[in-house]
Amino acid sequence: MAPIDLLETVHSLAKRSDDNIAGIPKGLLVILIMISGGALVVVIYGLARFMFPEKEGMRTVGAEQADYMREVRVRNLNNLMADYAPRGPYRQRQSNTRVVK
């Protein structure tokens, strides 16, 4: 092995300057990495939006179906109130708000 080859190996293993990495200052390198990371996020978001479009949202229901759904909700609420509402002397009447003793 020639002495020149050994010198090149030692030079490549030597500690680099802390100020520059690949001839670019550390601050600039950090900023470039942050900008390229942001650009990568934007590109991935664009690809995902193109490849997986949003599904259709909720459709507006007709008046007839809205009335039926309202009726079902009221019926279920009345059933729940009948099953789980407090009973006893402190229960309030539905027609009158005073307490029954």
N, C-alpha and C positions, 0 to 999 in steps of 0.2 A: 504494500500500500504506500502510495507516494505521500510525502508530507503535505502536499497541497490539498489532497482529498481529506486528510484528517483535519486540516484547518477549516475547510468548508463545513464539515460536520460539527465541529466545535462552535463555529459562528452561528449555525442554524439553531443550536441548542442554547445559545447565550440568551440572557434575559433581555427582553426588548425594553425600549424606553416606555415609561408609564404615560407619557404625554400623547403619543400617537399610536394608533393601531392601524396597520396597513397604510401609513402615511396620512391618516385622517384623524383629526383631534377627537378626543373621547366625547366631548359635548355634541359635536356635529354628528358623530356616529350614533349617539343615543337618539337624537332628533330624527335622523334618517330611519332608524329602526321603528320609532313610534309612527312616523308618517307611513312607512310601508306596511306596518301592521294595520293601521286604520284603513288604508287602501285595500288590503286583503279582506278585511271585514266587509267593506262595501261591496267588493266583487262577489264574495260568497253570498251575501244577502241578495244581490241582484240575481245570481244564478238560482238560488233557492226559490225566490219569488217567481222566476220564469218557469222553473221545473215543476213547482208545486203551487199552482195558483190557489187563491182563497176559495173555499167552498161557498156556495150560496148561503146567505144569512136566512133569518127567519122570514117566512112569507107572511104578508098581512092576511089575516083571516077575514072571512065574510061576516056580515052582521048576524046571520043565522047561527054560525058556529060560535061567535063571541057570546051570543045569548045563551047557547047551550052550555058553554064552559062556565059562564057566570052562575047558571043554575046549579051545575054540579058542585062548584066551589061553595055556594051557599048551603046546599044539602049536606056536604061533608062537614062544614063548620057546625051546622046544627046538630049533626050526629056526634061530633066531638064534644060539643057543649053538653049534650044530654048524657054522654058517658063520663066525662071528666070534670064537669063544673062542680064547685063545692056544694055540698048538700047540708041541710040543717037549718037552724034558726037564723043564721046570719046570711043566708042566700037572698039575693035581691030578686024581686019580681022583674020580669022583662017589661011589663006594661007600666010599672011604677018603680021609681028609683029609691023609695024609702026601704029601710031595713025591716024585715018581718021579725017580730019577737016571739 
